Amino acid sequence: MKKSTLAIILGGALLTGTAMAHQAGDVIFRAGAVHVKANSSSDTKTAVDIDLKVKNNTQLGLTATYMLADNVGIELLGATPFSH
């Protein structure tokens, strides 16, 4: 078997799981990690001099998507509470 044919078959086998088609009316649920990367370079001054420190945090995230059309959907993101 030629190397190019083997490479095409192997590449096709690896990519079949990532190609998913959705139709209008489908509801898709997903779970994964949600990361908030804080940007603490604010120049806001308050009447009380408070030193605020904000840190990055990663939590469990859940998403639900409703497909309005074959290529357009509305997604809702929810996550467990972040602590900074």
C-alpha positions as CSV (number, residue, x, y, z in Angstrom):
1,M,0.0,0.0,0.0
2,K,1.3,3.4,-0.9
3,K,2.3,5.8,2.0
4,S,0.0,8.5,0.7
5,T,-3.0,6.2,0.7
6,L,-2.2,5.1,4.2
7,A,-1.8,8.7,5.3
8,I,-5.2,9.7,3.8
9,I,-7.0,6.7,5.5
10,L,-5.3,7.4,8.8
11,G,-6.1,11.2,8.6
12,G,-9.7,10.5,7.7
13,A,-10.1,8.1,10.6
14,L,-8.7,10.6,13.1
15,L,-10.9,13.5,11.8
16,T,-14.2,11.7,11.7
17,G,-15.0,12.4,15.4
18,T,-14.5,16.1,15.0
19,A,-16.8,16.7,12.1
20,M,-20.4,16.9,13.5
21,A,-23.3,18.4,11.7
22,H,-26.1,20.0,13.6
23,Q,-29.6,20.8,12.4
24,A,-32.1,23.5,13.3
25,G,-33.9,22.6,16.5
26,D,-31.1,20.5,18.0
27,V,-30.2,21.0,21.6
28,I,-26.5,20.4,22.5
29,F,-25.1,20.0,26.0
30,R,-21.4,20.2,26.9
31,A,-19.3,20.3,30.0
32,G,-15.7,21.3,30.5
33,A,-13.3,23.7,32.2
34,V,-14.0,27.5,32.2
35,H,-11.0,29.8,33.0
36,V,-11.2,33.4,34.0
37,K,-8.0,35.3,33.5
38,A,-8.2,38.4,35.6
39,N,-6.7,41.7,34.4
40,S,-5.8,43.7,37.6
41,S,-4.3,46.7,35.8
42,S,-7.1,49.0,36.7
43,D,-6.3,52.7,37.5
44,T,-9.6,53.2,39.3
45,K,-9.2,55.1,42.6
46,T,-11.7,55.1,45.5
47,A,-12.2,57.3,48.5
48,V,-10.9,54.5,50.7
49,D,-7.4,53.3,49.8
50,I,-8.0,49.5,49.3
51,D,-5.4,47.2,47.7
52,L,-7.5,44.7,45.7
53,K,-5.9,41.5,44.4
54,V,-7.7,39.5,41.8
55,K,-6.4,36.0,40.8
56,N,-7.1,33.7,37.9
57,N,-9.5,30.8,38.5
58,T,-10.8,27.7,36.7
59,Q,-14.1,26.0,37.4
60,L,-16.5,23.5,35.9
61,G,-18.5,25.0,33.1
62,L,-21.8,23.7,31.5
63,T,-23.2,24.9,28.2
64,A,-26.5,24.4,26.4
65,T,-26.9,25.4,22.8
66,Y,-30.2,25.6,20.8
67,M,-29.7,25.5,17.1
68,L,-31.8,28.2,15.4
69,A,-30.6,27.1,11.9
70,D,-28.1,24.6,10.6
71,N,-25.2,27.1,11.2
72,V,-26.6,29.4,13.9
73,G,-27.2,28.7,17.5
74,I,-27.8,30.4,20.9
75,E,-25.6,29.3,23.7
76,L,-26.0,29.6,27.4
77,L,-22.9,29.3,29.7
78,G,-23.1,28.4,33.3
79,A,-20.3,27.7,35.8
80,T,-19.7,26.8,39.4
81,P,-18.9,30.0,41.4
82,F,-15.5,31.5,40.9
83,S,-13.4,32.6,43.9
84,H,-10.8,35.3,43.4
